C-alpha cells in the first residue's frame, strides 16, 4: 500500500517578494512558504534583515514587488463587526525590541522619567497592558473590560513569574520585566501565528527556561511559531524549519537539520580578525598595575522605594581604581536602579549616601561634571535614542553626553570617533542613518558612543544583548582590552556568565534588592 507524504496547508506565501526600508531595497525576489505543520526560525547576523522580514509577515512592512499571500484570510470570516475588516495583523501576535520601544516610548519621552515619581502618575500598569484590546496592533489603551479570560491571564502571569507585577507601573519595571509582560500579552491573544523576535533578550536564566518550556507546549498545539534570533543555540527544539539570511538576502531555507548543519560547517566570516586598533591597544602596557586604590564609587546603606515597593535595601558597595566589576542578578533584582544612583539619573540619590569620584551626591556637584567622566550603554538608552542622524554623529555625541549632536567636534575628537568605530568594525556604518540600522547594529553604535571619550568609569548594562556571535566576540574582546590596558574602570551587567570579561576582578550579586554576594571574582563565582 502506497504511503503519501502529506504536507500541511500553506498559511503564508511570499511570491517573488521585494521589501523596502526607506530608500533601501532588501530581500529581493524572495519566494517562501510557511505551512500549517511547520515552525520556523529566522536566523542571520545583525543587519541581515531578520526583523524587517518578521515585520513584513504581519503586514508592518509592505512588499514593493511581488505578493505576500495570507491563505487563512480566504478561508475565514474576518469581520469583527459590521463593515470591519480584520487583516493578518489580527491573527499574528508579535514580541520584539521595537514593540518594547513603542510601549516605553508611549509612556515616557526620556529615560530618566523612570525614576521621577511625578512622571509615573497616570501611566499604564502591567494589568492595563494585558487587559488592552488583544486584537489590536496599536499601542495598548486602558479598557474597562478585558479581552483575555481572567483565569487564563492569572495562569499565564504566574507561569512567567510576573503575577506580583500586575499593579506596578510599566515605566518602573526592568528591561526583562517589560519583555515578560509583552510576551504574556502576546500569548493571551491565542494567535494563529506567534512571532518571537529575540524573545530571550534581557531575560534571566530561570525566565528563559520557563519561556522555553511554554514555547515547547505551544508547538504541540494549533499555534505556529516563528522564532527570530542571531544565536542558533537559542533555537527551541520544536522548530522544524530554518530560514537563513545573509547581507539582506535569503541564503538558505529548509528543514532545520539541513540548514543548521550548513551554518555550522561555515566557520569563518563568523571569526573576524582582530582590527588594527585592537591589536594596537593590546600591545600597549597595562595601566591597571600602576593605579593606586582609590574609591571611584561608594554606596553606603542605600535604599530605594517606589510605589511602596522596596527596590533596593541597605546596599553597601565600593568600586576602587584598578577594579573591574560584574553586576549580576535576576530580572527585577535592582541592578539598573543601583546604577541610576551612580549615573545622576535618580533623584533618590540625594536621600542616600552616594559618593561619585569622591564627591557626595547633593553637595553642589553638577550632573554634567559626573556624566563627562562616565561612559554608559543600556537597553533603556537604546529605547529612547531614536535620532535620524548618521551613526558617526551618534558616536560623536558621546563626547558631550547628549541625545543628539548639538556641538561641533574638534579634529581630535573626530579622529577618536573614527578610530573607535574601526575598533568595533563599524566603519562601514558611519554614514548610515542610525534609525535605519537593525537593533543589534544600533547597540554596537551605542557601545562605541559610550567608550569614545575613554571615560574613567565605563558602565555596560547588557552590552551584548541582541548581538550576533561575531559582534558579541568583538565587543567582549574590545571590553576585555579596555579592562586590562586602559585606565577605565568597568561595571559590566549581564545574565550570561560566559560573557563576563576575563578582566573582571570583582562581582556584586543582587537578589530582590539586597546584596547576596560581593567580593573578588574567584570568591563569589568560584572557578
Secondary structure, 3 states (H helix, E strand, C coil): CCCCCCCCCEEEEEEEEEEEECCEEEEEEEEEEEECCCCEEEECCCCCCHHHHHHHHCCCCCEEEEEEEEHHHHCCCCECCCCCECCHHHCEEEECHHHHHHHHHHHCCCHHHHHCHHHHCCCCEHHHHHCCCCCCCCCCCCCCCCCCCHHHHHHHHHHCCCHHHCCCEHHHCCHHHHHHHHHHHHHHCCCCEEEEECCCCCCCHHHHHHHHHHHHHHHCCCCEEEEEECCHHHCCCCCCEEEEEECCEEEEEEEHHHHHHHHHHCCHHHCCCCCHHHHHHHHCCCCHHHCCCCEEEEEEEEEEEECCEEEEEEEEEEEECCCCEEEECCCCCCHHHHHHHHCCCCHHHHHCEEEECCEECCCCCCHHHHHCCEEEECHHHHHHCCCCCEHHHHHHHHHCCCCCCCCCCCHHHHHHHHHHHHHCCCHHHCCCEHHHCCHHHHHHHHHHHHHCCCCCEEEEECCCCCCCHHHHHHHHHHHHHHHHHCCCEEEEECCCHHHCCCCCCEEEEEECCEEEEEEEHHHHHCC
